[in-house]
Amino acid sequence: MAATANSAVPPHVKVSGSRLRSANHNISISCPAAKSFLSINCCSSEGLRDHQDFSFQASSISSRNFSDGRNGVSGSYLGASVQKRSLVGQTFCSAGVCTFGEHALGSPSHAATERVGVLLLNLGGPETLQDVQPFLFNLFADPDIIRLPRPFRFLQRPLAQLISVLRAPKSKEGYAAIGGGSPLRKITDEQAHALKMALEEKEMPVNVYVGMRYWHPFTEEAVHQIKKDSITRLVVLPLYPQFSISTSGSSIRLLQSIFREDPYLSRLPVSIIKSWYQREGYIKSMANLIEKELQSFSKPEEVMIFFSAHGVPVSYVEEAGDPYRDQMEECISLIMQELKSRGTNNDHTLAYQSRVGPVQWLKPYTDEVLVDLGQKGVKSLLAVPVSFVSEHIETLEEIDMEYKHLALESGIENWGRVPALGCTSSFISDLADAVLEALPSATTMSTTSTSEDDTEDPVKYAINMFFGSILAFFLLLSPKLISAFRQFL
């Protein structure tokens, strides 16, 4: 199927946060790292928070944008905070480049030749057990993960610190079970190198960079290297097939904040591939992996194909206009259509994993569906981690260990799991095509300020942290929050 990109003048998003407030007073927390999810039923949840006249320009390989006329929102929502980190003494790596220096940076217009860059965005993950707590702090400090109302935003970092300290011991158990750390950085670096090679084979020399949202190499590190290499045109490719405000949206929003503050970057032509779940190469690559794993069963035709996707709170979809659920359902439909065209007519189902806390998450839930399938007599099941293209804790520990154990306990006798796409050649080749298709629509990012919180006085920050930490501690002692945290921990 041919993927389409937006025109050279992409849509703009105008968001008024005041029209999207929820009356049910929930703090919704969506954490795309397994075992790091929380929903506290205590404060107000705002749909898209209070972004004012938020504009962005992006190329979309997906052929449709979400629209929520009910809330007065159209286009695509991108949300995250400006996370200021010190880059002193850090190493900045890209595929084919791994250097660090402080050289004068010129304007892109002064470049003698075109230098194309590709920035891969991903979640990041702790590489050692000692990294777990600071990684969790970065995760929970993101306002797209813990969505606090404006009057309580000074609690963001104190709450993140408190939650990360409480959560770290249990999370360490999960990472210890898969070898003591996340393999996500290693795999993403391998994908970056493979993409660089694939583009060079298509006669497009590029530098490929990796920017992680919550751990090294941080997005800021990758952007520093992009400036140092004097890139003149950039394609941003989040490694999430489907768009969600808590994954691609958060990463892109942070990237925009960085670009907005830098004279060089604000003039750099950029094309953002927001989602790519509809691409033919991706769909065929997924179908290939499923077909191959089906052959490992003695009776392939009797196997239930079980798609397990990362979950998000229902409020993200119904109040904030997140297109994730619609894109996921369409993605599954396209994969099954491809399989049926090849003569594979197995039954299938979709469920959402990794929920935690008292608020509603997207249903049906993976654990509940596994029990139900066992009770209905399903004996053979093939798990497909459809929202992940790299192995990490949600595939290696949650699916391979927890869900497999639950399935076998529930009466399912034959269990299989499709591996993540990783560096599958057809998948990498299709990503390279996506990059080539996106390049012509690269335009400069908007430099309009989007939030009064973009810059923060150090004294005000210290005061907020001090008093916020005290208030967060006492809030945690309230019966309602104790109950919520008990479910979380």
C-alpha positions in Angstrom: 0.0 0.0 0.0 1.3 3.5 -0.7 1.9 5.6 2.3 1.1 9.3 2.0 2.8 12.3 3.6 1.2 15.6 4.4 1.7 18.6 2.1 4.5 21.1 2.6 2.1 23.1 4.7 1.1 20.7 7.5 -1.8 21.3 9.8 -1.5 23.5 12.9 -3.0 22.7 16.2 -4.8 25.3 18.2 -5.6 24.1 21.7 -7.4 25.7 24.5 -6.8 23.7 27.6 -9.7 25.3 29.5 -12.2 23.5 27.3 -10.8 20.1 28.0 -10.9 19.9 31.8 -12.4 16.8 33.3 -14.8 17.0 36.2 -13.8 13.6 37.6 -10.6 14.9 39.1 -8.2 12.2 38.1 -4.4 12.3 37.8 -3.8 9.9 34.8 -0.3 8.5 34.6 0.8 6.5 31.5 4.2 5.1 31.6 5.5 3.3 28.5 8.0 1.3 30.6 6.6 -1.9 32.0 6.0 -2.0 35.7 6.1 1.8 35.8 2.5 2.8 35.6 0.3 4.8 38.0 -3.1 6.4 38.1 -4.0 8.4 41.2 -7.7 9.2 41.7 -7.3 12.5 43.5 -6.7 15.5 41.3 -8.0 17.1 38.1 -7.1 15.5 34.8 -6.8 18.0 32.0 -7.3 16.9 28.4 -4.4 18.6 26.7 -3.4 20.8 29.7 -3.1 24.5 29.0 -1.1 24.8 25.8 -1.8 28.1 24.2 -2.0 28.4 20.5 0.3 25.4 20.1 1.5 25.1 16.5 3.7 22.6 14.8 4.7 21.6 11.3 5.2 17.9 10.6 5.2 15.4 7.9 2.9 12.4 8.6 3.5 9.0 6.8 0.2 8.0 8.3 -2.6 9.1 5.9 -5.0 10.5 8.5 -4.9 12.8 11.5 -7.2 12.5 14.5 -10.0 14.9 15.1 -12.0 15.6 18.2 -14.6 18.1 17.3 -16.3 17.4 20.6 -13.4 19.0 22.5 -12.6 21.6 19.8 -9.3 19.8 18.9 -8.0 18.9 15.5 -4.7 17.9 14.1 -2.3 16.0 16.3 -1.4 16.7 19.9 2.2 16.8 21.0 3.0 17.2 24.7 6.0 17.1 27.0 8.0 19.3 29.3 11.3 21.0 28.8 13.7 18.8 30.7 16.9 20.7 31.3 19.9 18.4 31.7 23.6 19.2 32.0 25.4 17.8 28.9 28.9 18.5 30.3 31.3 15.6 29.9 28.7 13.4 28.0 29.4 11.5 24.8 27.2 12.1 21.9 26.7 9.2 19.5 25.1 8.7 16.1 25.3 5.9 13.6 28.7 6.4 12.1 29.5 9.3 14.5 30.5 9.2 18.1 32.3 12.4 19.1 32.1 15.2 21.5 33.4 18.8 21.2 32.6 22.5 21.6 32.9 24.0 18.1 31.4 27.1 16.7 28.0 26.3 15.1 27.0 28.2 12.0 23.6 28.7 10.3 22.2 25.9 8.1 22.0 28.4 5.3 25.8 28.7 5.3 26.4 25.0 4.8 28.3 24.3 1.6 26.6 21.0 0.9 23.4 19.3 2.0 23.9 17.2 5.2 20.9 15.0 6.0 20.2 13.7 9.5 17.7 11.2 10.8 16.8 11.3 14.5 15.3 8.2 16.0 13.2 8.8 19.1 12.6 6.1 21.7 11.7 5.7 25.3 15.1 4.8 26.8 15.6 2.4 29.7 18.0 1.8 32.6 21.1 0.0 31.6 22.0 -1.1 35.2 20.0 -1.6 38.3 21.5 1.6 39.7 19.9 3.5 36.8 16.4 2.4 37.7 15.4 5.0 40.2 16.7 8.0 38.3 15.2 6.6 35.1 11.8 6.4 36.9 12.2 9.9 38.1 12.7 11.2 34.6 9.6 9.1 33.5 7.3 10.5 36.2 8.6 14.0 35.9 7.1 14.2 32.4 3.7 16.0 32.5 2.5 13.7 29.8 2.9 10.8 32.2 1.6 12.4 35.4 -0.9 14.9 34.2 -1.4 17.5 36.9 -3.7 20.5 36.7 -2.0 23.8 36.5 -2.4 24.9 40.2 -0.6 21.7 41.2 2.2 21.6 38.7 4.7 22.6 41.2 4.2 19.1 42.6 5.4 17.5 39.4 9.0 16.9 40.4 8.5 16.2 44.1 5.9 13.6 43.2 8.2 12.1 40.6 10.9 11.9 43.2 8.6 10.3 45.8 7.1 7.8 43.3 10.4 6.8 41.8 11.9 6.1 45.2 8.9 3.9 46.2 8.7 2.2 42.9 12.4 1.5 42.3 12.7 -1.8 44.4 9.9 -3.5 42.5 11.1 -2.2 39.1 14.6 -3.5 39.9 13.2 -7.0 40.3 11.8 -6.8 36.8 15.0 -5.6 35.3 17.1 -8.1 37.3 14.9 -10.9 35.8 16.0 -9.8 32.2 19.7 -9.5 32.9 20.1 -6.5 35.1 19.1 -3.7 32.7 17.2 -2.8 29.5 18.5 -3.8 26.1 16.7 -1.0 24.4 19.7 1.3 23.9 21.8 -1.5 22.3 18.9 -2.5 20.0 18.1 1.0 19.0 21.7 1.7 18.2 21.7 -1.4 16.0 18.5 -0.2 14.3 20.2 3.2 13.7 23.2 1.6 12.1 21.0 -0.7 9.9 18.9 2.3 8.8 22.1 4.3 7.9 23.2 1.4 5.8 19.8 1.0 4.1 19.7 4.7 3.2 23.2 4.5 1.8 22.1 1.6 -0.4 19.3 3.8 -1.6 22.0 6.5 -2.5 21.1 8.8 0.4 24.1 9.3 2.7 22.9 10.4 6.2 23.9 10.6 9.8 21.5 8.7 12.0 21.1 9.8 15.7 19.4 8.2 18.7 17.5 10.4 21.2 15.9 8.7 24.2 13.2 10.4 26.2 14.0 9.2 29.7 17.6 7.9 29.7 20.9 8.2 27.9 21.5 9.2 25.2 18.9 11.9 26.0 17.2 13.8 23.2 19.2 16.9 24.2 22.5 14.9 23.6 21.4 13.9 20.1 20.4 17.4 19.2 23.7 18.7 20.4 25.4 16.3 18.0 23.1 17.3 15.2 24.2 20.9 15.7 27.9 19.9 15.9 27.6 18.0 12.6 26.0 21.0 10.9 23.0 19.0 9.7 21.0 21.0 7.1 17.9 18.9 6.8 16.4 16.5 9.5 13.9 13.7 9.5 12.5 12.8 12.9 11.3 9.2 13.2 9.8 8.0 16.5 10.2 4.3 16.9 6.5 3.9 17.8 4.3 2.6 14.9 1.2 4.2 16.4 1.0 7.8 17.7 0.2 8.4 21.4 0.5 11.6 23.4 2.4 9.7 26.0 5.0 8.2 23.6 5.7 10.0 20.3 3.8 13.1 21.4 5.9 13.5 24.5 9.2 13.0 22.6 8.3 15.4 19.8 7.0 18.0 22.2 10.4 18.0 24.0 12.2 18.2 20.7 10.2 21.3 19.7 10.9 23.0 23.0 14.7 22.5 22.4 14.4 23.8 18.8 12.4 26.8 19.8 15.1 28.1 22.1 18.0 27.7 19.7 18.6 30.2 16.7 20.3 27.5 14.6 17.8 24.8 15.2 14.8 27.1 14.8 15.8 27.6 11.1 16.6 23.9 10.4 14.2 22.2 8.0 12.6 19.3 9.8 10.1 16.6 8.8 8.4 14.6 11.5 7.0 11.2 10.8 4.3 11.0 13.4 3.1 7.5 12.8 3.7 4.7 10.3 1.5 1.8 11.3 -0.2 1.8 7.9 3.0 1.4 5.8 3.0 -1.7 3.6 6.5 -2.6 4.6 5.7 -2.6 8.3 2.5 -4.6 7.8 4.2 -7.2 5.6 7.1 -7.5 8.0 4.7 -8.2 10.9 2.8 -10.7 8.8 6.1 -12.5 7.9 7.0 -12.8 11.6 3.6 -14.1 12.6 3.6 -16.7 9.7 7.0 -17.9 10.7 6.1 -18.4 14.4 2.8 -20.1 13.5 4.8 -22.9 11.8 6.4 -23.8 15.2 3.0 -25.1 16.4 1.9 -28.7 15.6 -1.4 -27.4 14.3 -0.9 -23.8 13.1 -4.5 -23.4 11.9 -5.8 -23.8 15.5 -3.6 -21.1 17.0 -5.2 -18.0 18.4 -3.2 -14.9 17.3 -3.1 -12.7 20.4 -2.1 -9.1 19.8 -1.0 -7.4 23.0 -0.5 -3.6 22.9 0.8 -1.1 25.4 -2.2 0.4 27.2 -3.0 4.0 28.1 -5.7 5.5 30.3 -9.1 5.8 28.7 -9.1 9.6 29.5 -6.2 10.1 27.1 -8.4 8.8 24.2 -11.8 10.1 25.3 -10.8 13.5 26.8 -7.5 14.3 25.2 -8.2 13.1 21.7 -5.3 10.6 21.6 -5.6 8.6 18.3 -3.8 5.6 19.7 -6.7 3.2 20.1 -8.1 3.9 16.6 -4.7 3.6 15.0 -4.0 0.3 16.9 -7.3 -1.2 15.8 -6.7 -0.2 12.2 -3.2 -1.6 12.4 -4.5 -5.0 13.6 -7.0 -5.0 10.8 -4.4 -4.4 8.2 -2.1 -7.1 9.5 -5.0 -9.6 9.5 -6.0 -8.6 6.0 -2.4 -9.3 4.9 -2.4 -12.7 6.6 -5.7 -13.6 5.1 -4.5 -12.7 1.6 -1.8 -15.3 2.2 -4.3 -18.0 3.2 -3.9 -17.6 7.0 -7.3 -17.4 8.5 -6.6 -17.8 12.2 -8.8 -16.3 14.9 -7.3 -13.2 16.5 -7.9 -10.8 19.4 -6.5 -7.5 20.7 -5.9 -6.7 24.3 -4.0 -4.0 26.2 -1.3 -4.7 28.8 0.6 -2.9 31.6 -2.3 -1.2 33.4 -1.8 -0.1 37.0 -4.0 1.9 39.4 -7.7 2.6 40.0 -8.6 4.5 36.8 -9.9 3.0 33.6 -7.4 1.9 31.0 -8.0 0.8 27.4 -9.9 -2.5 27.4 -9.9 -5.4 27.1 -7.0 -6.1 29.5 -4.4 -8.6 28.5 -4.4 -10.6 31.8 -8.2 -10.9 31.9 -8.4 -11.9 28.2 -5.8 -14.7 28.7 -7.8 -16.1 31.6 -11.0 -15.9 29.6 -9.4 -17.6 26.6 -8.2 -20.5 28.7 -11.7 -20.9 30.2 -13.2 -21.0 26.7 -10.9 -23.9 25.8 -8.2 -22.2 23.7 -5.2 -24.5 23.8 -2.7 -22.8 21.5 -1.9 -19.1 21.5 0.7 -16.9 19.7 1.4 -13.6 21.5 2.2 -10.6 19.2 3.7 -7.5 20.9 2.2 -5.1 18.3 3.2 -1.7 19.7 6.9 -2.5 20.2 9.6 -2.7 17.6 12.4 -3.5 20.1 12.7 -6.1 22.9 12.5 -4.5 26.3 11.0 -5.1 29.7 7.4 -5.2 28.5 8.2 -8.0 26.1 11.0 -9.9 27.9 9.5 -9.8 31.4 5.9 -8.9 31.3 4.9 -11.0 28.2 7.5 -13.7 28.2 7.3 -14.4 32.0 4.2 -13.0 33.6 1.7 -13.5 30.8 3.1 -16.8 29.7 2.8 -18.1 33.3 -0.8 -16.8 33.5 -1.8 -18.3 30.2 -0.4 -21.8 31.1 -2.1 -21.6 34.5 -5.4 -20.7 32.8 -5.5 -23.8 30.6 -3.6 -22.7 27.5 -1.2 -25.6 26.7 0.9 -24.3 23.7 2.4 -20.8 24.0 4.4 -18.9 21.4 5.6 -15.3 21.0 6.4 -13.3 17.9 9.8 -11.4 18.4 9.9 -7.7 18.0 10.9 -6.5 14.6 14.3 -5.3 15.6 16.6 -5.1 12.6 14.5 -7.2 10.3 15.7 -6.3 6.8 12.2 -5.6 5.3 11.3 -3.5 8.2 14.5 -1.4 8.1 14.2 -1.0 4.3 10.7 0.3 4.8 11.8 2.8 7.4 14.4 4.0 4.9 11.7 4.5 2.3 9.7 6.5 4.9 12.6 8.8 5.5 13.1 9.4 1.8 9.4 10.1 1.4 9.4 12.6 4.3 12.5 14.6 3.2 10.8 16.9 0.6 8.2 18.2 3.2 10.8 19.3 5.7 10.1 22.8 7.0 11.3 24.9 9.9 9.6 24.3 13.3 7.4 27.0 14.9 9.2 29.2 17.3 6.0 30.3 19.1 6.2 29.9 22.9 3.8 27.3 24.1 3.9 27.5 27.9 4.7 29.9 30.7 6.8 27.0 32.2 9.3 26.9 29.3 11.8 28.8 31.4 12.0 28.6 35.1 13.8 30.8 37.6 16.3 28.7 39.6 15.2 30.3 42.9 11.6 29.7 42.1 12.4 26.1 41.2 14.2 25.5 44.5 11.3 26.9 46.5 8.8 24.8 44.6 10.9 21.7 45.1 11.2 22.4 48.8 7.5 23.1 49.6 6.3 20.7 46.9 8.2 17.9 48.5 6.7 18.7 51.9 3.2 18.9 50.5 3.7 15.7 48.4 4.8 13.9 51.5 1.6 14.9 53.4 -0.6 14.2 50.4 0.9 10.7 50.3 -0.3 10.1 53.9 -3.9 10.8 53.0 -6.1 7.6 53.0 -7.1 8.0 49.4 -3.6 8.3 48.1 -2.3 5.5 50.4 -5.0 3.3 48.8 -3.9 4.4 45.3 -0.2 3.8 45.9 -0.9 0.4 47.5 -2.5 -0.7 44.1 0.5 0.9 42.3 3.2 -0.7 44.3 
